[in-house]
Each structure stands twice: as structure tokens, then as C-alpha cells.
Amino acid sequence: MPELNCSERVINVADIDPQYRHAILLRLFEHLAPDDSLQIVVDHDPRRLRLQLEARHGSRCGWSYLEAGPDIWRVRLRLLGRGTEDHG
């Protein structure tokens, strides 16, 4: 079972209308406090979302696969504080 931070919000991406998914997830990420995280659950590898987050936030985008398919991907997204690195 993936580690869960008590305050970490878990988003099942299937519950979001496809045309708004990335916009909503980008907004949720941008409203994280430094070093806070959220977890997304999706039925495919969310590589495009990762590329969008890294394009906007560079090295401040922490991305850790907690589960990697084939049916479910679970990813922890963190807004890293200045000087923090994530190797996930």
C-alpha cells in the first residue's frame, strides 16, 4: 500500500471531466504550499501532465510514482521548497 500523508489530498482523475483535467490538476498543484503534496490516481501513465508541470515549475515539481500500471497509476506531486530536490 502506498504511503499516505494524513493531509495529502487524493484525486481520482476519472472523476474529472476530461476536457478540464489538466487545467484543474495544474491549478491544484499551483496552490500547494511548499513541500506539500497531492496524489493523483489515473488509468494511464500521466506523462503529458508531468511535462506540463515541469515546463511551468522546473525543478520545483516533485513527481514520484507510487504505483505504475498496468491498470492504475498513482503519482505523488510535490511543490518542492527552494533548495529541495526530489528523485522520484
C-alpha angles and dihedrals in degrees: 000000000000117000111259126203108219092233095041115117116224116210121195100208092204087070091064123081106254094234091059102035101100094040091052094045092048090051093048090050093049090053094055116112113239110285093012120121145201130200126223126201116202139161095235139036104282095214094141091056090050091052091050092049093047091048090055101035106021115193092357088075110093114197123182126174108220093174126011113197157221089179103002133031118195116190132182114214118198131184098219120217119238111289093016122122129197120202098187 
